[in-house]
Amino acid sequence: MRTGDPSEKVRPAAVAGQVYAVQPERLRAEVTRLIAEAAAPADTAPKALIAPHAGYIYSGGVAATAFATLREVAQAIERVVVIGPTHYVPVRGIAISMVDAFETPLGRVPVDCEALAALADLPFVVEADGPHAPEHALEVELPFLQMVLPSFRLVPLVVGDAEPHEVAEVLARLWSWETLIVVSSDLSHYHDYETARRLDAATATAIERGEWAGLGPNQACGCLAVAGLLVEAGHRGFKARRLSLCNSGDTAGSRDRVVGYGAWMFAQTTP
C-alpha cells in the first residue's frame, strides 16, 4: 500500500463502497481475481488502452482484459495518463487536478506534477480540482493499475467541452516510452439489449478503423478522449485491437436498459 505523506494534498476516493469495494483486502482480492481470469494477448506490448468505468460487477471483467495486457511490461511503465469524461461538473477544455496524489483503498498514487506543468501553456488546459472531486471515470481504473504496476506516477485529465485535436495535442506532449495512456469510457447507454449490441458493434468497428470523426456521446460517454487517442495513435502508426465487447445485460442486471462496455489495446502496426 502507498501511504504517502500526511501533509500531501490528496484527492480522496469518491466512489469506494459504491462501484467497487471499500475494504482494501476485499478490493485487492476482487481485482486480483478479475485480472487472473482475463484472457490477454501476450505477443504485443500496449502503448494505450481503452477501458470501461462502471461498477466492477458490471464492467470489471471487461476492464480486466485491458489491464491484464500489462502483466509482461509492468516494470517498464513509470507514468500513466488516465483521461476520461467529466460526468458531474462541467468544464470548458481539459481539466488537470492540482493535488499531490489520488487515493483509493489500496493507497495513494502520486500525481506527476512535472507532466501537468508541461501542459500549462495550452489555452484549453485548465487547473480545476472541482471536476475531479466527484468523478468516477478516472478513479475506477486506479485499483487495476495499482495491482498490476509496481509503482507509477499519475497524470489525471478530465475532458469537458473540448475538441479531439486538443486531446490529441495533450497526448502528444505526454507520449514517451515510459508512459501508458488509459482512456476511460463506456459505450452506449440505456438502450435495449439488441439495440445496444448493434450500436456498440458499429462503435467498435469505428475505433478499430481509426474513424474518430463520427464518434459522439451516443456512441461513448468518453467519445472526446477516445477520438483524441485515435487521432494521435493514427499519427504514430498505432492501431486498436479489440479485447472485449459486451454490455451490462451480459454481466449483471436486466436487458431492458443496458450500458455497453469495450476494451481495446493500442500497439504499433507492422510496416
Secondary structure, DSSP 8 states (H G I E B T S, - for coil): -B---TTS-EE--SSBTTTB-SSHHHHHHHHHHHHHH----SSS--SEEEE--S-HHHHHHHHHHHHGGGTTTGGG--EEEEEEE-SSS--BSEEE---SEEEETTEEEEB-HHHHHTTTT-TTEEE-STTTSS-HHHHTTHHHHHHHSS--EEEEEEE-B--HHHHHHHHHHH--TTEEEEEE----EEE-HHHHHHHHHHHHHHHHHT--TT--TTT-TTHHHHHHHHHHHHHHTEEEEEEEEEEHHHHSS-SSSEEEEEEEEEEE---
